Amino acid sequence: MMMRIEMDDGSIPSKTYLLLLTHLSSLLFLLHPLLFLLSLSYHCCFLSLSLSLSLSLSLSSSFYPFVYLTAITTQQNPNFTHSLILSSGNN
């Protein structure tokens, strides 16, 4: 069975172009498991890095009290509807 390959403009590609295309597609076919494993290892590394970072942040937040600003509404003074107070994370 013969198969005819044409370019978009109707011309027939050269044998060198077809040979290059064949070698490139077979190379990609042979390398795709390796590329898949590389991408998988990259994602696993990124996942373990993000998990360790979140774990270290959660541990540090439990050991060191955070000082943060809390907005409260003051009813006593109508000129200041919101005031910022400094409070500790151990409330």
Secondary structure as GFF3:
##gff-version 3
##sequence-region A 1 91
A	DSSP	alpha_helix	15	63	.	.	.	ID=ss1
A	DSSP	beta_strand	67	73	.	.	.	ID=ss2
A	DSSP	beta_strand	82	88	.	.	.	ID=ss3
###
